[in-house]
Amino acid sequence: MLYRKFGKSGREVSNLGFGCMRLPLKSSCLNGADAPPECIDEERSIELIRCAIDQGVNYFDTAYPYHLGNSEPLLGKAVMGQRDRIMLATKLPPWLVQNRDSFDAFLGEQLGKLGVSYLDFYLVHALDRHSWPRMKDLGILDFLERIVVEGRVHYVGFSFHDDLKTFKEIVNSYDWDMCQIQYNYFDRDSQAGKEGLEYAASKDLGIAVMEPLRGGMLTNKIPSEVQAIWDSAPEKKSPAEWALRWLWNHPQVGIVLSGMNSGEQLQENLRIAGDARPNSLSTEELAIIDQVTDAYRQLYKVPCSSCGYCLPCPQGVNIPRNFGLYNDVFLFDSLKISREVYNQYFPEPERASNCIECGECEQLCPQHISIIEKLKNVHKMLGPE
């Protein structure tokens, strides 16, 4: 196992981290992270986590809502007696916070579920332009500072799904120890993106990467145009190995989190992580990955580059993100996932259905996209059935 210094914390973290959002399930359960507790295959999950520890993985990531609240106690049971060998990270759920007292209540509950007296890392979960102002008003920064002084948490950070401007605003607002961002070769210009990665690194934040395979989208149902490029490489690698090595090639990346749910996945990831050093990919290998990225983008139904010139929409519609979900359907055969995100996790004011056809965005779009028409297509495909 290789280890990297994790930002200003100075901790040495395994470059492969274990994400506990997609633990092994019993064969009768197909609902993933929303599976009820009786669906989690506890024996296999604990065996997998302990095997990872024995192989040198020392960073384990969970969150309050994973597996409907049952990931934390499972992880706590799995690492019992191993506390001096590993680091635990979990997350505060802003959408459930009612008032200032909620901060302490959630942390106390989570420490209890994990069966520990302290956390190595505590993150504010999924901060974005909506939750961030509310958290600040409720005093989240004072709370974070206090729990570090009290010793209940050693380092604090946040996870993030929004745009670069919001990301930089949050980074600049506090002396964070770490951040967790979605990043992969396909999303290098989305959300925080490469610029956000480099910006956080310039502030000496430890950086954990989530969704390295885009929830499996970069490894399942590969379009023929993409597979042909992978097949052209002199040294054959699986799509997963290409994606993971691309991330570890970045010296700014501390941890790549993987939601491993089988022994085969764990061993494969351990093999790749074992020699994945910064700046180890050749110019030719990087060019192949760039070709794959371009090939995916050629399959876009809406040629949106997420430049943001169309924003802000007077009605609050998040035009690039709507088009991103829509394009995913065709690139990754992800209708079910895109529809779920659109209807359950997408703030209602940002949905395509809120377009009033004022046309301001179309005047600003450098790609000359028929945005009004395309937003109608988005809602028709992803809206409630």
Secondary structure, DSSP 8 states (H G I E B T S, - for coil): --EEE-GGG--EEESEEEE-SS--B-TT---GGG--GGGB-HHHHHHHHHHHHHTT--EEE--TTGGGGTHHHHHHHHTTT-GGG-EEEEEE-GGG--SHHHHHHHHHHHHHHHT-S-EEEEEEEEE-TTHHHHHHHHTHHHHHHHHHHHTSEEEEEEEE-S-HHHHHHHHHTS--SEEEEE--SSSTTSTTHHHHHHHHHHTT-EEEEE-TTTTTTTTSS--HHHHHHHHTSSS---HHHHHHHHHHT-TT--EEEE---SHHHHHHHHHHHTT--TT-S-HHHHHHHHHHHHHHHHT-SS------TT-S-TT---HHHHHHHHHHHHHH--HHHHHHIIIIIS-GGGSGGG-----HHHHH-TT---HHHHHHHHHHHHS--
